[in-house]
């Protein structure tokens, strides 16, 4: 599973001019299930995100997690994180999970994120969404549960 995290002061997602999810300080998480992913990858990613120390402590150092700060999480499905851009100029998406499996794992990810006790808002899987955010820092991180793709979301 892949995720792009942005530490935000505020974020919202709108579908058909209706706000679907909105948060104050916390994390905007764009997430994509990849072919071969399972609930294990969703769990691994949720645990990493909930504990990732990317918020400032009293000394101004990135030493607190979204859990520590009491922040919220806005989760938005984004299959384009599965893009393969190695060849040509048109991205391929064959490495992203099929839509039915992607939706199942997206909902699994959101449920597991709620189990952490964090306030979780979401977009709408597969919808044309408009996302607004105020990036805090800016702090933007890429996580991937597949060590062959990227080791930044390892089990630590």
N, C-alpha and C positions, 0 to 999 in steps of 0.2 A: 504494500500500500504506500502511496505517496501523499505527502501533505506539504503545503506551503503555509507557513505561519507568519502572521503579521501581528506584532504587538500594537494595540490600538488604544486610543483615547475613547473612540466611539466607532461603531460600524452598524450598517443595516443592509438588508437585502429586500428588494422589492420585486414583485411579480404582478404584471398587469396593473400597475399603479397602486398596488396594495402592499403595505409593509408586511413581510412574512416573519422577519426576525430583526431584532434590534438590541444592541448592547451598549453599555458604557465602557469603562476601562476593562481590558482583557485581551483576548486573542481572537482574531479572525483566522479560521482554519479552512483552507481550500483542500479538499480531499478527493483522491481518485483511487479506486480499487483497480489493481492490475490483474491480468490473466494469471490464474494459479493462486491468487490470494485466498485466504480463509479467515474465519473468525479469529484465529491465532494472530494474524497480522494486525487485525483491527485492535485486538487487546494490547498488543505490543506497542502500537502507535499511540493509543490512548494513554497508556501508562507513562510513556516518554513525554508526551505533551503536558500532562497534568503535573509532572515533576520538573520539567525543564526550567532552569533558573535563568530567566531572561528579563526579570523585572528588578528595578532598582531597590536596594536596601537603604537604610538611613544614611549610609556613607556614600550613596550614589553608585554603588557597584551592582552589576547584574548578578544578584545573589538570591533572588526570591522567585518562586514559581507562581503561576496563576492561582494555584490552590492557596499558597501562602498569602497572597494579596486579597483573596476573596473576589477576584475578577470573574468575569463571565466569558463564555465561549460562543462564538457564532460560527456554525459549521455550514459550509457551502460545498455542494458536490461540483466537481470540475474535472470532467473526463479529459480535458485537454492537457492535464498534467501528465497524461500517459502518452503524449506525442513523441514520435520518433522523427527527429529532424536531421538525421545523419546523411540522408541522401536527397538530393534535389531541393526544391524550395517549397514543396507542399508537404505539410506534416502528415504522417501516417498514424493511425490510432489503433492498429491491430493489437498492440500490447496492453491496451486498457481492457478491463473486464467487459464481457458482454453486458448490454444494458440491464437485463433482469438480475444478473449476478452483481453488477455494480450497485444497483438499487438495494439489493438485500444487504450487501456489505456496508453501504452508506448508512442504512438504518441501524445495522448492528453497531457500527462505529458510534453513532449518535447515542444509542442506548447505553453503551459502555461508558461513554463520556458522562452521561447523566449519573451513572452509578458511582462516579467519583465524588458526587456531592456538589459539583460545580453547576452553576446556572448555565443552561445550554439553550440557545436559540438556533433555528435552522432556516435554510432556504427550502426550495422545492426541487427534488431530484428531477432532472431532465428538463426543467423549465428554462425559458429565456429570462434570466435574472439580471437585475441592475444592482450592483454592489457599491455602496458608498463607505468610505472609511477615512479616519484620521489616523495615519500611521504615526506611532509614538516612537521617536528615536531618530530616524526610522530603524526599526528592528524587523528584519525579514529573514526567515530561515527555511531551508528545504530539508525535509525528512523523508527517508525511504527505508522501508523495512527489509528490502532485499540487499544484502551485503554486496552482491555482484554489481548492483546499480550504484550504490552509495552507502557508506557505513554510518551516516550521521544519525540514524534512528536505531542504533544498536540497542541491545538489551540493558545497557548501563544506565 
